[in-house]
Amino acid sequence: MGWIYSWCDPPAMGWAAASGTLDSGALALCALIYFWQFPHFNSLSFNVRADYCRAGYHMMSVTDIPLNSRVSLRNTAALIPLCIAIPFTGISHCSFSFYSVIINATSPT
């Protein structure tokens, strides 16, 4: 369970420090970081997979390219409803939903 702390602690601690509570806004920020990081890292690692291979790293972008793509697509798809829901937590304006859905829907992964 220790792995969950690296994804949730920074935004949850910041939220708790600023607001004094852990509510839906903190959970939304944790979810946003969790679902964003996989497409981000998988895309970057895919672009330099030859370097990872030469260095001997067993990265998903080297060992299982279709899985790398599915994980990126799944997490990108999860970002769309999450970005639509974030304004309902009160931490952002509805324009966040509009622009983030457009960016997530049109970004190449």
A tleap script that builds the chain and sets N, CA, C and O, in Angstrom:
source leaprc.protein.ff14SB
mol = sequence {
  NMET GLY TRP ILE TYR SER TRP CYS ASP PRO
  PRO ALA MET GLY TRP ALA ALA ALA SER GLY
  THR LEU ASP SER GLY ALA LEU ALA LEU CYS
  ALA LEU ILE TYR PHE TRP GLN PHE PRO HIE
  PHE ASN SER LEU SER PHE ASN VAL ARG ALA
  ASP TYR CYS ARG ALA GLY TYR HIE MET MET
  SER VAL THR ASP ILE PRO LEU ASN SER ARG
  VAL SER LEU ARG ASN THR ALA ALA LEU ILE
  PRO LEU CYS ILE ALA ILE PRO PHE THR GLY
  ILE SER HIE CYS SER PHE SER PHE TYR SER
  VAL ILE ILE ASN ALA THR SER PRO CTHR
}
set mol.1.N position { 0.819 -1.191 0.000 }
set mol.1.CA position { 0.000 0.000 0.000 }
set mol.1.C position { 0.864 1.258 0.000 }
set mol.1.O position { 0.344 2.359 -0.183 }
set mol.2.N position { 2.164 1.116 0.200 }
set mol.2.CA position { 3.042 2.271 0.230 }
set mol.2.C position { 3.102 3.023 -1.094 }
set mol.2.O position { 3.356 4.227 -1.109 }
set mol.3.N position { 2.872 2.328 -2.203 }
set mol.3.CA position { 2.926 2.975 -3.517 }
set mol.3.C position { 1.856 4.049 -3.669 }
set mol.3.O position { 2.061 5.019 -4.400 }
set mol.4.N position { 0.730 3.896 -3.000 }
set mol.4.CA position { -0.359 4.868 -3.137 }
set mol.4.C position { 0.042 6.229 -2.582 }
set mol.4.O position { -0.460 7.256 -3.039 }
set mol.5.N position { 0.940 6.247 -1.604 }
set mol.5.CA position { 1.325 7.504 -0.987 }
set mol.5.C position { 2.079 8.418 -1.949 }
set mol.5.O position { 1.959 9.640 -1.863 }
set mol.6.N position { 2.844 7.844 -2.850 }
set mol.6.CA position { 3.584 8.691 -3.784 }
set mol.6.C position { 2.649 9.408 -4.744 }
set mol.6.O position { 3.015 10.444 -5.298 }
set mol.7.N position { 1.439 8.874 -4.952 }
set mol.7.CA position { 0.491 9.529 -5.854 }
set mol.7.C position { -0.453 10.468 -5.116 }
set mol.7.O position { -0.843 11.505 -5.652 }
set mol.8.N position { -0.814 10.117 -3.914 }
set mol.8.CA position { -1.833 10.893 -3.212 }
set mol.8.C position { -1.279 11.852 -2.177 }
set mol.8.O position { -1.909 12.873 -1.901 }
set mol.9.N position { -0.130 11.563 -1.597 }
set mol.9.CA position { 0.363 12.415 -0.528 }
set mol.9.C position { 0.590 13.869 -0.933 }
set mol.9.O position { 0.084 14.759 -0.250 }
set mol.10.N position { 1.332 14.160 -2.019 }
set mol.10.CA position { 1.592 15.589 -2.289 }
set mol.10.C position { 0.325 16.436 -2.459 }
set mol.10.O position { 0.216 17.472 -1.803 }
set mol.11.N position { -0.639 16.049 -3.306 }
set mol.11.CA position { -1.816 16.917 -3.407 }
set mol.11.C position { -2.689 16.872 -2.146 }
set mol.11.O position { -3.284 17.881 -1.768 }
set mol.12.N position { -2.765 15.712 -1.501 }
set mol.12.CA position { -3.587 15.618 -0.289 }
set mol.12.C position { -2.978 16.435 0.845 }
set mol.12.O position { -3.702 17.102 1.584 }
set mol.13.N position { -1.658 16.390 0.989 }
set mol.13.CA position { -1.014 17.187 2.041 }
set mol.13.C position { -1.176 18.674 1.764 }
set mol.13.O position { -1.448 19.452 2.678 }
set mol.14.N position { -1.011 19.071 0.512 }
set mol.14.CA position { -1.188 20.474 0.167 }
set mol.14.C position { -2.609 20.938 0.413 }
set mol.14.O position { -2.835 22.033 0.929 }
set mol.15.N position { -3.565 20.100 0.041 }
set mol.15.CA position { -4.977 20.443 0.263 }
set mol.15.C position { -5.279 20.570 1.747 }
set mol.15.O position { -5.927 21.520 2.184 }
set mol.16.N position { -4.797 19.595 2.517 }
set mol.16.CA position { -5.048 19.612 3.957 }
set mol.16.C position { -4.382 20.817 4.613 }
set mol.16.O position { -4.950 21.424 5.521 }
set mol.17.N position { -3.179 21.164 4.156 }
set mol.17.CA position { -2.483 22.316 4.731 }
set mol.17.C position { -3.210 23.618 4.413 }
set mol.17.O position { -3.276 24.518 5.251 }
set mol.18.N position { -3.756 23.717 3.196 }
set mol.18.CA position { -4.410 24.960 2.785 }
set mol.18.C position { -5.829 25.086 3.327 }
set mol.18.O position { -6.268 26.183 3.673 }
set mol.19.N position { -6.550 23.962 3.402 }
set mol.19.CA position { -7.961 24.051 3.775 }
set mol.19.C position { -8.269 23.496 5.168 }
set mol.19.O position { -9.310 23.806 5.748 }
set mol.20.N position { -7.382 22.692 5.689 }
set mol.20.CA position { -7.631 22.074 6.991 }
set mol.20.C position { -8.522 20.849 6.929 }
set mol.20.O position { -8.875 20.296 7.970 }
set mol.21.N position { -8.898 20.409 5.730 }
set mol.21.CA position { -9.753 19.228 5.575 }
set mol.21.C position { -9.254 18.365 4.419 }
set mol.21.O position { -8.433 18.793 3.607 }
set mol.22.N position { -9.762 17.159 4.368 }
set mol.22.CA position { -9.583 16.281 3.214 }
set mol.22.C position { -10.975 15.971 2.683 }
set mol.22.O position { -11.695 15.154 3.257 }
set mol.23.N position { -11.345 16.609 1.608 }
set mol.23.CA position { -12.679 16.410 1.062 }
set mol.23.C position { -12.602 16.038 -0.415 }
set mol.23.O position { -11.565 15.559 -0.874 }
set mol.24.N position { -13.667 16.246 -1.158 }
set mol.24.CA position { -13.729 15.828 -2.556 }
set mol.24.C position { -12.689 16.527 -3.419 }
set mol.24.O position { -12.231 15.955 -4.409 }
set mol.25.N position { -12.310 17.739 -3.072 }
set mol.25.CA position { -11.271 18.442 -3.831 }
set mol.25.C position { -9.932 17.734 -3.740 }
set mol.25.O position { -9.221 17.613 -4.737 }
set mol.26.N position { -9.585 17.266 -2.544 }
set mol.26.CA position { -8.331 16.530 -2.365 }
set mol.26.C position { -8.361 15.224 -3.142 }
set mol.26.O position { -7.376 14.859 -3.784 }
set mol.27.N position { -9.481 14.521 -3.089 }
set mol.27.CA position { -9.598 13.266 -3.840 }
set mol.27.C position { -9.521 13.504 -5.341 }
set mol.27.O position { -8.927 12.709 -6.069 }
set mol.28.N position { -10.118 14.595 -5.802 }
set mol.28.CA position { -10.064 14.919 -7.232 }
set mol.28.C position { -8.638 15.202 -7.671 }
set mol.28.O position { -8.226 14.775 -8.750 }
set mol.29.N position { -7.882 15.915 -6.852 }
set mol.29.CA position { -6.489 16.189 -7.202 }
set mol.29.C position { -5.650 14.909 -7.204 }
set mol.29.O position { -4.796 14.725 -8.071 }
set mol.30.N position { -5.897 14.027 -6.231 }
set mol.30.CA position { -5.188 12.743 -6.208 }
set mol.30.C position { -5.505 11.930 -7.458 }
set mol.30.O position { -4.607 11.359 -8.076 }
set mol.31.N position { -6.769 11.878 -7.825 }
set mol.31.CA position { -7.176 11.126 -9.018 }
set mol.31.C position { -6.584 11.740 -10.273 }
set mol.31.O position { -6.156 11.020 -11.175 }
set mol.32.N position { -6.556 13.059 -10.340 }
set mol.32.CA position { -5.998 13.732 -11.509 }
set mol.32.C position { -4.529 13.385 -11.676 }
set mol.32.O position { -4.097 13.087 -12.790 }
set mol.33.N position { -3.758 13.415 -10.612 }
set mol.33.CA position { -2.337 13.065 -10.702 }
set mol.33.C position { -2.168 11.594 -11.055 }
set mol.33.O position { -1.327 11.245 -11.883 }
set mol.34.N position { -2.965 10.731 -10.431 }
set mol.34.CA position { -2.851 9.296 -10.692 }
set mol.34.C position { -3.116 8.979 -12.167 }
set mol.34.O position { -2.312 8.304 -12.810 }
set mol.35.N position { -4.225 9.457 -12.696 }
set mol.35.CA position { -4.583 9.108 -14.073 }
set mol.35.C position { -3.762 9.863 -15.106 }
set mol.35.O position { -3.651 9.400 -16.242 }
set mol.36.N position { -3.182 11.006 -14.759 }
set mol.36.CA position { -2.380 11.768 -15.701 }
set mol.36.C position { -0.995 11.167 -15.888 }
set mol.36.O position { -0.451 11.181 -16.992 }
set mol.37.N position { -0.422 10.636 -14.802 }
set mol.37.CA position { 0.983 10.260 -14.877 }
set mol.37.C position { 1.266 9.076 -15.794 }
set mol.37.O position { 2.348 9.010 -16.378 }
set mol.38.N position { 0.336 8.143 -15.941 }
set mol.38.CA position { 0.609 6.984 -16.781 }
set mol.38.C position { 0.691 7.345 -18.268 }
set mol.38.O position { 1.666 6.968 -18.918 }
set mol.39.N position { -0.283 8.055 -18.830 }
set mol.39.CA position { -0.120 8.436 -20.238 }
set mol.39.C position { 1.103 9.333 -20.445 }
set mol.39.O position { 1.777 9.241 -21.471 }
set mol.40.N position { 1.380 10.184 -19.485 }
set mol.40.CA position { 2.529 11.074 -19.591 }
set mol.40.C position { 3.829 10.267 -19.639 }
set mol.40.O position { 4.629 10.435 -20.560 }
set mol.41.N position { 4.039 9.398 -18.655 }
set mol.41.CA position { 5.280 8.637 -18.601 }
set mol.41.C position { 5.368 7.615 -19.727 }
set mol.41.O position { 6.434 7.438 -20.317 }
set mol.42.N position { 4.255 6.938 -20.035 }
set mol.42.CA position { 4.292 5.938 -21.102 }
set mol.42.C position { 4.625 6.562 -22.448 }
set mol.42.O position { 5.351 5.965 -23.243 }
set mol.43.N position { 4.104 7.753 -22.713 }
set mol.43.CA position { 4.424 8.428 -23.968 }
set mol.43.C position { 5.896 8.804 -24.025 }
set mol.43.O position { 6.555 8.622 -25.048 }
set mol.44.N position { 6.405 9.331 -22.917 }
set mol.44.CA position { 7.819 9.700 -22.891 }
set mol.44.C position { 8.716 8.469 -23.019 }
set mol.44.O position { 9.698 8.489 -23.761 }
set mol.45.N position { 8.384 7.415 -22.308 }
set mol.45.CA position { 9.225 6.214 -22.360 }
set mol.45.C position { 9.134 5.525 -23.720 }
set mol.45.O position { 10.095 4.892 -24.159 }
set mol.46.N position { 7.995 5.644 -24.383 }
set mol.46.CA position { 7.870 5.049 -25.720 }
set mol.46.C position { 8.812 5.740 -26.705 }
set mol.46.O position { 9.411 5.087 -27.559 }
set mol.47.N position { 8.938 7.047 -26.585 }
set mol.47.CA position { 9.799 7.793 -27.500 }
set mol.47.C position { 11.269 7.465 -27.329 }
set mol.47.O position { 12.041 7.624 -28.274 }
set mol.48.N position { 11.680 7.015 -26.159 }
set mol.48.CA position { 13.093 6.683 -25.915 }
set mol.48.C position { 13.264 5.203 -25.568 }
set mol.48.O position { 14.202 4.835 -24.859 }
set mol.49.N position { 12.361 4.358 -26.065 }
set mol.49.CA position { 12.397 2.934 -25.714 }
set mol.49.C position { 13.688 2.251 -26.160 }
set mol.49.O position { 14.143 1.312 -25.508 }
set mol.50.N position { 14.282 2.707 -27.258 }
set mol.50.CA position { 15.548 2.112 -27.712 }
set mol.50.C position { 16.647 2.357 -26.674 }
set mol.50.O position { 17.485 1.486 -26.441 }
set mol.51.N position { 16.647 3.516 -26.064 }
set mol.51.CA position { 17.636 3.820 -25.025 }
set mol.51.C position { 17.409 2.951 -23.790 }
set mol.51.O position { 18.367 2.447 -23.204 }
set mol.52.N position { 16.152 2.773 -23.394 }
set mol.52.CA position { 15.855 1.898 -22.263 }
set mol.52.C position { 16.305 0.467 -22.562 }
set mol.52.O position { 16.854 -0.213 -21.695 }
set mol.53.N position { 16.072 0.027 -23.777 }
set mol.53.CA position { 16.448 -1.330 -24.180 }
set mol.53.C position { 17.967 -1.500 -24.114 }
set mol.53.O position { 18.455 -2.490 -23.570 }
set mol.54.N position { 18.711 -0.545 -24.662 }
set mol.54.CA position { 20.177 -0.619 -24.640 }
set mol.54.C position { 20.715 -0.590 -23.213 }
set mol.54.O position { 21.731 -1.219 -22.916 }
set mol.55.N position { 20.047 0.125 -22.348 }
set mol.55.CA position { 20.490 0.220 -20.946 }
set mol.55.C position { 20.091 -1.002 -20.132 }
set mol.55.O position { 20.547 -1.165 -19.000 }
set mol.56.N position { 19.243 -1.864 -20.693 }
set mol.56.CA position { 18.846 -3.080 -19.995 }
set mol.56.C position { 17.633 -2.937 -19.100 }
set mol.56.O position { 17.341 -3.834 -18.310 }
set mol.57.N position { 16.918 -1.821 -19.209 }
set mol.57.CA position { 15.711 -1.637 -18.414 }
set mol.57.C position { 14.551 -2.387 -19.045 }
set mol.57.O position { 14.357 -2.330 -20.259 }
set mol.58.N position { 13.795 -3.078 -18.241 }
set mol.58.CA position { 12.628 -3.819 -18.721 }
set mol.58.C position { 11.390 -2.947 -18.547 }
set mol.58.O position { 10.612 -3.121 -17.609 }
set mol.59.N position { 11.230 -2.024 -19.455 }
set mol.59.CA position { 10.116 -1.082 -19.415 }
set mol.59.C position { 8.957 -1.640 -20.232 }
set mol.59.O position { 9.167 -2.386 -21.188 }
set mol.60.N position { 7.749 -1.281 -19.857 }
set mol.60.CA position { 6.576 -1.714 -20.598 }
set mol.60.C position { 6.648 -1.243 -22.052 }
set mol.60.O position { 6.171 -1.937 -22.950 }
set mol.61.N position { 7.240 -0.071 -22.289 }
set mol.61.CA position { 7.357 0.450 -23.652 }
set mol.61.C position { 8.321 -0.381 -24.489 }
set mol.61.O position { 8.323 -0.269 -25.714 }
set mol.62.N position { 9.134 -1.206 -23.856 }
set mol.62.CA position { 10.062 -2.087 -24.560 }
set mol.62.C position { 9.506 -3.509 -24.629 }
set mol.62.O position { 9.542 -4.140 -25.685 }
set mol.63.N position { 8.993 -4.010 -23.511 }
set mol.63.CA position { 8.605 -5.415 -23.426 }
set mol.63.C position { 7.202 -5.706 -23.949 }
set mol.63.O position { 6.948 -6.807 -24.437 }
set mol.64.N position { 6.290 -4.745 -23.857 }
set mol.64.CA position { 4.905 -4.993 -24.282 }
set mol.64.C position { 4.280 -3.697 -24.799 }
set mol.64.O position { 3.555 -3.014 -24.076 }
set mol.65.N position { 4.571 -3.373 -26.050 }
set mol.65.CA position { 4.101 -2.119 -26.652 }
set mol.65.C position { 2.573 -2.031 -26.675 }
set mol.65.O position { 2.038 -0.968 -26.359 }
set mol.66.N position { 1.837 -3.105 -27.036 }
set mol.66.CA position { 0.373 -2.993 -26.991 }
set mol.66.C position { -0.167 -2.696 -25.583 }
set mol.66.O position { -1.113 -1.922 -25.435 }
set mol.67.N position { 0.424 -3.301 -24.560 }
set mol.67.CA position { -0.001 -3.013 -23.189 }
set mol.67.C position { 0.302 -1.560 -22.824 }
set mol.67.O position { -0.505 -0.895 -22.175 }
set mol.68.N position { 1.454 -1.080 -23.241 }
set mol.68.CA position { 1.823 0.317 -23.005 }
set mol.68.C position { 0.765 1.243 -23.606 }
set mol.68.O position { 0.364 2.226 -22.982 }
set mol.69.N position { 0.322 0.927 -24.808 }
set mol.69.CA position { -0.702 1.741 -25.474 }
set mol.69.C position { -2.044 1.643 -24.769 }
set mol.69.O position { -2.723 2.654 -24.593 }
set mol.70.N position { -2.441 0.429 -24.360 }
set mol.70.CA position { -3.729 0.261 -23.676 }
set mol.70.C position { -3.771 0.996 -22.343 }
set mol.70.O position { -4.775 1.627 -22.010 }
set mol.71.N position { -2.691 0.918 -21.586 }
set mol.71.CA position { -2.646 1.610 -20.290 }
set mol.71.C position { -2.757 3.120 -20.503 }
set mol.71.O position { -3.472 3.805 -19.772 }
set mol.72.N position { -2.053 3.624 -21.498 }
set mol.72.CA position { -2.124 5.061 -21.789 }
set mol.72.C position { -3.523 5.468 -22.217 }
set mol.72.O position { -4.044 6.485 -21.760 }
set mol.73.N position { -4.124 4.690 -23.079 }
set mol.73.CA position { -5.471 5.006 -23.564 }
set mol.73.C position { -6.497 4.916 -22.438 }
set mol.73.O position { -7.364 5.781 -22.318 }
set mol.74.N position { -6.403 3.880 -21.619 }
set mol.74.CA position { -7.344 3.709 -20.503 }
set mol.74.C position { -7.275 4.884 -19.532 }
set mol.74.O position { -8.303 5.407 -19.103 }
set mol.75.N position { -6.070 5.289 -19.195 }
set mol.75.CA position { -5.931 6.388 -18.240 }
set mol.75.C position { -6.291 7.726 -18.859 }
set mol.75.O position { -6.809 8.599 -18.162 }
set mol.76.N position { -6.032 7.916 -20.143 }
set mol.76.CA position { -6.459 9.140 -20.817 }
set mol.76.C position { -7.981 9.204 -20.862 }
set mol.76.O position { -8.570 10.265 -20.657 }
set mol.77.N position { -8.618 8.057 -21.132 }
set mol.77.CA position { -10.083 8.021 -21.148 }
set mol.77.C position { -10.661 8.323 -19.760 }
set mol.77.O position { -11.718 8.945 -19.647 }
set mol.78.N position { -9.978 7.887 -18.720 }
set mol.78.CA position { -10.445 8.169 -17.362 }
set mol.78.C position { -10.317 9.650 -17.010 }
set mol.78.O position { -11.054 10.153 -16.161 }
set mol.79.N position { -9.395 10.341 -17.652 }
set mol.79.CA position { -9.228 11.766 -17.378 }
set mol.79.C position { -10.420 12.590 -17.856 }
set mol.79.O position { -10.718 13.637 -17.281 }
set mol.80.N position { -11.105 12.127 -18.902 }
set mol.80.CA position { -12.200 12.925 -19.463 }
set mol.80.C position { -13.342 13.095 -18.456 }
set mol.80.O position { -13.698 14.236 -18.163 }
set mol.81.N position { -13.941 12.020 -17.905 }
set mol.81.CA position { -15.002 12.253 -16.914 }
set mol.81.C position { -14.481 12.921 -15.635 }
set mol.81.O position { -15.203 13.676 -14.982 }
set mol.82.N position { -13.230 12.637 -15.288 }
set mol.82.CA position { -12.662 13.281 -14.107 }
set mol.82.C position { -12.569 14.795 -14.310 }
set mol.82.O position { -12.905 15.566 -13.410 }
set mol.83.N position { -12.120 15.213 -15.476 }
set mol.83.CA position { -12.009 16.651 -15.747 }
set mol.83.C position { -13.381 17.316 -15.847 }
set mol.83.O position { -13.522 18.500 -15.540 }
set mol.84.N position { -14.377 16.571 -16.268 }
set mol.84.CA position { -15.741 17.115 -16.284 }
set mol.84.C position { -16.256 17.269 -14.851 }
set mol.84.O position { -16.989 18.212 -14.555 }
set mol.85.N position { -15.879 16.351 -13.967 }
set mol.85.CA position { -16.373 16.366 -12.587 }
set mol.85.C position { -15.658 17.368 -11.689 }
set mol.85.O position { -16.228 17.794 -10.685 }
set mol.86.N position { -14.443 17.751 -12.016 }
set mol.86.CA position { -13.659 18.613 -11.122 }
set mol.86.C position { -14.353 19.925 -10.772 }
set mol.86.O position { -14.292 20.320 -9.608 }
set mol.87.N position { -15.012 20.631 -11.697 }
set mol.87.CA position { -15.685 21.865 -11.276 }
set mol.87.C position { -16.778 21.651 -10.216 }
set mol.87.O position { -17.092 22.574 -9.464 }
set mol.88.N position { -17.352 20.460 -10.152 }
set mol.88.CA position { -18.377 20.176 -9.150 }
set mol.88.C position { -17.794 20.069 -7.740 }
set mol.88.O position { -18.533 20.119 -6.756 }
set mol.89.N position { -16.466 19.922 -7.640 }
set mol.89.CA position { -15.824 19.910 -6.321 }
set mol.89.C position { -15.566 21.320 -5.820 }
set mol.89.O position { -15.248 21.518 -4.647 }
set mol.90.N position { -15.702 22.298 -6.703 }
set mol.90.CA position { -15.492 23.687 -6.317 }
set mol.90.C position { -14.059 24.168 -6.438 }
set mol.90.O position { -13.753 25.284 -6.019 }
set mol.91.N position { -13.171 23.356 -7.001 }
set mol.91.CA position { -11.774 23.774 -7.088 }
set mol.91.C position { -11.424 24.406 -8.428 }
set mol.91.O position { -10.306 24.883 -8.618 }
set mol.92.N position { -12.363 24.411 -9.345 }
set mol.92.CA position { -12.088 24.986 -10.655 }
set mol.92.C position { -13.379 25.501 -11.277 }
set mol.92.O position { -14.481 25.178 -10.836 }
set mol.93.N position { -13.209 26.294 -12.291 }
set mol.93.CA position { -14.341 26.848 -13.046 }
set mol.93.C position { -14.754 25.844 -14.127 }
set mol.93.O position { -13.974 24.960 -14.483 }
set mol.94.N position { -15.956 25.977 -14.638 }
set mol.94.CA position { -16.424 25.050 -15.675 }
set mol.94.C position { -15.602 25.152 -16.959 }
set mol.94.O position { -15.619 24.225 -17.769 }
set mol.95.N position { -14.890 26.246 -17.161 }
set mol.95.CA position { -14.038 26.347 -18.344 }
set mol.95.C position { -12.911 25.315 -18.297 }
set mol.95.O position { -12.409 24.900 -19.342 }
set mol.96.N position { -12.507 24.895 -17.082 }
set mol.96.CA position { -11.508 23.835 -16.957 }
set mol.96.C position { -11.985 22.565 -17.651 }
set mol.96.O position { -11.225 21.922 -18.374 }
set mol.97.N position { -13.241 22.210 -17.429 }
set mol.97.CA position { -13.795 21.014 -18.065 }
set mol.97.C position { -13.765 21.135 -19.573 }
set mol.97.O position { -13.354 20.208 -20.269 }
set mol.98.N position { -14.195 22.266 -20.071 }
set mol.98.CA position { -14.254 22.469 -21.513 }
set mol.98.C position { -12.879 22.321 -22.146 }
set mol.98.O position { -12.701 21.539 -23.080 }
set mol.99.N position { -11.920 23.062 -21.645 }
set mol.99.CA position { -10.596 23.043 -22.264 }
set mol.99.C position { -9.845 21.742 -22.023 }
set mol.99.O position { -9.137 21.269 -22.912 }
set mol.100.N position { -9.983 21.161 -20.855 }
set mol.100.CA position { -9.236 19.922 -20.591 }
set mol.100.C position { -9.803 18.753 -21.390 }
set mol.100.O position { -9.043 17.885 -21.819 }
set mol.101.N position { -11.107 18.709 -21.600 }
set mol.101.CA position { -11.680 17.628 -22.411 }
set mol.101.C position { -11.221 17.761 -23.853 }
set mol.101.O position { -10.909 16.757 -24.494 }
set mol.102.N position { -11.175 18.959 -24.367 }
set mol.102.CA position { -10.684 19.166 -25.743 }
set mol.102.C position { -9.225 18.723 -25.855 }
set mol.102.O position { -8.855 18.022 -26.797 }
set mol.103.N position { -8.408 19.129 -24.903 }
set mol.103.CA position { -6.997 18.764 -24.940 }
set mol.103.C position { -6.824 17.254 -24.809 }
set mol.103.O position { -6.045 16.660 -25.553 }
set mol.104.N position { -7.540 16.620 -23.869 }
set mol.104.CA position { -7.412 15.158 -23.683 }
set mol.104.C position { -7.942 14.401 -24.894 }
set mol.104.O position { -7.392 13.362 -25.258 }
set mol.105.N position { -8.985 14.896 -25.514 }
set mol.105.CA position { -9.574 14.184 -26.651 }
set mol.105.C position { -8.746 14.316 -27.917 }
set mol.105.O position { -8.813 13.447 -28.786 }
set mol.106.N position { -7.969 15.378 -28.038 }
set mol.106.CA position { -7.226 15.598 -29.275 }
set mol.106.C position { -5.737 15.346 -29.157 }
set mol.106.O position { -5.037 15.350 -30.170 }
set mol.107.N position { -5.227 15.127 -27.948 }
set mol.107.CA position { -3.784 14.904 -27.783 }
set mol.107.C position { -3.410 13.527 -28.273 }
set mol.107.O position { -4.071 12.541 -27.943 }
set mol.108.N position { -2.338 13.453 -29.072 }
set mol.108.CA position { -1.850 12.116 -29.451 }
set mol.108.C position { -1.190 11.459 -28.260 }
set mol.108.O position { -0.431 12.103 -27.536 }
set mol.109.N position { -1.465 10.197 -28.051 }
set mol.109.CA position { -0.857 9.497 -26.922 }
set mol.109.C position { 0.203 8.564 -27.394 }
set mol.109.O position { 0.831 7.883 -26.584 }
savepdb mol mol.pdb
quit
